[in-house]
Amino acid sequence: MPTHPVLAQSALAQSALAQSALDPSVLDPSVLDPSVLDAWIPAIIFMALSLGVGLSMVIGARILGVRSREMPATRGLTYESGEEPQGVAWIRFHPRYYVVALVFVLFDVEAAFVLPWALNVRSLGLFAIVEMFVFLLVLLLGWAYAVRKGALEWQ
């Protein structure tokens, strides 16, 4: 047996590999726990159905879709609710728009955290209530800062 630890691990791994090659029960599916396999069956069925529905929609649209024989002149134009486009489509937005969008995302994520907490508040106890108040206080301070700086006002 080698005296170096890395060589000892390597020799141990090689002997285990050789034993697994000789022992067919290592790769035998009947040795696996059936409850683990049973837990994955609904997930596999769901993934197969999702893939099947998605592929059938794409293939069905390709087969049943209406195709024109020649390219219409209006095909490359910008569509704006049936109206004739005015100006170019590439315009600059004011940065204030992005600030309002970020504040919306912030409070939307806050709602995603508060809902599961509200459903489990009784089992979580007093500590969770205090933690949620701290979380909401930090968000309220951020909102007050945004209002004070005028980030939410349109001019």
N, C-alpha and C positions, 0 to 999 in steps of 0.2 A: 504494500500500500504506500502511495507517495506521502511524503511528510509535509509538503507545501499545502496550505489550505485551499488554494485555487485548484491545484491539481487533485486534491482529495475530493472536492466538490465535483470536478469534472469526471473523475473516475466513478463517483457515486451516481452521477447522472447517467453515465454510460451503462452502468450495470442495471439501473432501473429501466433504461430504454431497452436494453437487451431482454430483460425479464418481461416487459410489456409486449415485445415482439414474439416471445415464446408463449405468453399466456393469452389465449383468445378471449378470455372473459373481460379483459381490460377494455376492449372495443365492442363488446357485446351490448347491444341496445337494451336487452332485458335486464341488465344490471342497473340501468338508470332508474332513478326514482320516478314512478309514474305520476305522482302528484305534481312534480315540476313540469312534466310534459303536458299534463292536463291544464295547467294554468296558462300555457301559451297557445292552446288551441283556439280560443276566441280571438286572440290578437292576430293569429295567422289568418283566420277566416275573414276578419275585418279588413286586413291588408289586401287579401286576395280580391274581396268584393270591391274595395275602393279602386284598386288597379283595374279591375274588370269594367266597372262603371265608367271610369275616366277614359280608358281606351275605347270602349264602345261608343262614347260620345264623340271622340275625335274621329274615329273611323266612320261613324254614321254621318257626321257633318261633311266629311270628305266625299262620301259616296252620294249622299242625298242633296248636297249643296248646289245651289243654282249658280251656273257659270255663264258669263257673257262671252260671246264669240270675239268681240273686239273691245279694246280698252276705251271706256268713255273719257271724254275730255275733262270732265269734272272729277275724275278719280283722284287726282293729285292735289285738289284744292283743300284748303282748311274748312272744316265743317263747324259752324258756330250756330247751332240750334236752328238751322234752316235759313239763317240770315247771311247776307253777303259779308265776307270778312273785311274788316277795316284795319288797315295798317299791318304791321308784321306780327307774327305770333310770339316772337321772342322779345319780351319786355322785361324790364327790371322791376322787381318788387321792393318796396321800402323795407329796410331791416326791421322796422317796428312790427311788421306782419309776422316775421319769424319769431320775435320775442313773444307775441301773443300766442302763437302756435306752440312754443315751448312751454309756456305757462299752462296752456290747456293740457298738454301731454303730462306735465307734472301732476296736475290735479286728477287726471284720468288714472294715472298709475297709483295715486293715493287711494282712489276708490277701489282699485284692484286689491290693495292691501287691507282696506278697512272691511270689505265684505266678508272674507273668510274669517277675519278676527271676530266680527259681529256674530257669525254663526256659531262660534266656539267659545264665546266669552265666559260662559258659566263654567265650563270645564277648565279654563285657563287660570282663573282666579284673579286675585287683587293685583298681583305683579303685572299681569298682562294689561290690565286696565291702566295702571300707571304708565307702562311703556307706551301704550297707544296715545295717552294724553301728551307724553313727551314728543312722540312722532308728530301729532297734530299741531303741537306748539311750534315745532321747528318749521312746519309747512306754513303756519299762520305768520310766523316772523318773515319768511321768504315772501309771502304774498304782500305783507305790509311794506316790505322794502321795495317791491316792484311798484306798488301804488305810490309810495313816497317819491320814487325816482321818476314817476310819470310814464313807466313802460307800458301801462295798460290804457293810456289815453290816446284817442285818435285826434289828430290836428287837422 
